[in-house]
């Protein structure tokens, strides 16, 4: 058992290791989510020392070191409520759970109240970070929808309570009323996503881009420009023929077989390269559709070139051909 002072001093010393543990865990989840084709944003953090001190002093813990379980934290944000269970299953499959998930989304007795639905999982952190006794660190995983994440971050700021003060009841009530809108927003997003599958032309481009994004995330964590992706994919889809499923399988094989070449291209010309950061060139090498372009340059260069010239600047394709080491 550790006292508050002992726990605080220990956390000051070990926080860098918790930060590494959280970072490795987030990266592992990000890779596994991409392979499982789960669209999500994954972030991480080690608890700030000041937050640890505040929590240790305010909560009346018997053993603050053991009872403060969010020293390392990872947050998974999915598009809508229908993806929460898939994200939870993924975490439980790719990491070692510690205890049972804290899941009050459908807890009985809360139907007449507006409350924030918690979905937290305590896991053994990914990687080899351990304490001085050789015990692996733990990591708290929070899983939220985009709408719930927005509400949680906003309410955390607005409902912060300085010492000796309470948040006014009308402010608290206003924030919790927003939970009803969060639920409606999540349901409408899920309905819209499902409804798009009934429109083949729109759905085809969306599926192609979504699947390509999953593969792209195994190479880089860069956030691409969605509007640029949509414009380019609308052209690229005309080069792949009617059998979309067969092409997606081909693209996945291409990414596996040419992984070293792709890693080199993204390293030399991608979002972290001098070409991109200093000169602003090779912009498409920072976009997920670059995978399709590289594949088409390898297998259908003339077709790609002919269709591209009618729709997009030739210089953009020339840059990609240069990055891939082929001539147009």
Protein Blocks (a to p, Z undefined) as FASTA:
>chain_A
ZZfklmmmmmmmmmmmmmmmmmmmmmmmmmmmmmnopacddddddddfklmmmmmmmnop
ablmlmmmklpccddddfblklmmmmmmmmmmmpccehjdddfklgghilmpccdddddd
ddddedjbdcfkopacddddddddfklmmmmmmmmmmmpccehiacdfklmmmmmmmmmm
mmmmmmmmmmmmmmmmmmmklmmmmmmmmmmmmmmmmmbccdcdfklmmmmmmmmmmmno
jblmlmmmmmmmmmmmmmmmmmmmmmmmmmkbmklmmnopaklmmpfklmmmmmmmmmmm
mlmmmmmmmmmcfklmmmmmmmnopaZZ
